[in-house]
Amino acid sequence: MTQTAQEWLANYAAALDIAPPTAEELDTILALAGVAAHSSERIAAPAACWLAARSGVPLEEARRLADDV
């Protein structure tokens, strides 16, 4: 049986030994990915999320900065 996105994320988070995103965090992540994908090419979405995670900038701030770009 195929996992839901939430199940897959929870399992992946467990493999990484971290907590999965909350529903609010997931909404913000998806919004960030949407900004990146609709402002350039779709491949920018996962890379933007990776950059945000790597930066250490709070998620909401990373989303706001994406709007400015």
GIFENJO-V815474 format. One line per field, one symbol per residue. ss: DSSP state (~ for helix, > for strand, _ for the rest). psi: psi as a letter, one per 30 degrees, with the letter a starting at -180 (. if undefined). A space follows every 50 residues. Layout:
ss = ???
psi = ???
This chain:
ss = ____~~~~~~~~~~~~______~~~~~~~~~~~~~~~~~____~~~~~~~ ~~~~~___~~~~~~~~~~_
psi = kklleeeeeeeeeeefhlklkleeeeeeeeeeeeeeeffcleffeeeeee eeefffkkeeeeeeeeef.
